[in-house]
Amino acid sequence: MSLTRQDVEKVALLARLDLSESEAEAMTSQLGQILEYIDRLSELSTDDVEPMAHAIELLNVFRDDQVRPSLDRTEALANAPHHDDECYLVPAVLGD
């Protein structure tokens, strides 16, 4: 698959990118090389390859949960610019 300058300009427009002339030329060249590499990969036979979610087996690296004392509410609110006695106060986002 060949990539044209017009293809890059269309993708830049859709992505709301303002590419300069030199950036558009560089992107055309670099993205073209990526597409050529993908075309080369599609020539490989994957009939005997088992589908997988990751190239290597992943293990859960999270530690077990442990109950510990939490931060006191007054300490948590101490540095908040606006708060009442229970919560942070923030401006409304969705209106009144």
C-alpha positions, 0 to 999 in steps of 0.5 A, a space after each residue: 500500500 502506498 501512502 500519498 501526501 493527500 492521505 497524510 493531509 487528510 489524516 492530519 485534518 481529521 486529527 486536527 493537526 496543523 502540519 507544516 510543509 516539512 512535517 507533512 513531507 516527513 510524515 508521508 515518508 515515515 508513515 509510508 515506511 511503516 506501511 511497507 513494514 506492515 506489508 512485509 509482516 503480512 507475508 509471514 505464515 501465521 497458521 501455526 501461531 496460537 492467538 494471544 493477548 500479549 506476546 509474553 505471559 503476564 502475571 499479576 504484580 499487585 500485592 495483596 490488600 492490607 487493612 491499614 489506618 487511613 489519613 485523618 479527614 482533617 489532615 486530608 482537607 488541610 491543604 484544600 483551598 476550599 472545603 467544608 468540614 467533610 468534603 472538598 468544594 469544587 466549582 460546578 461543572 454541569 451548571 447550577 
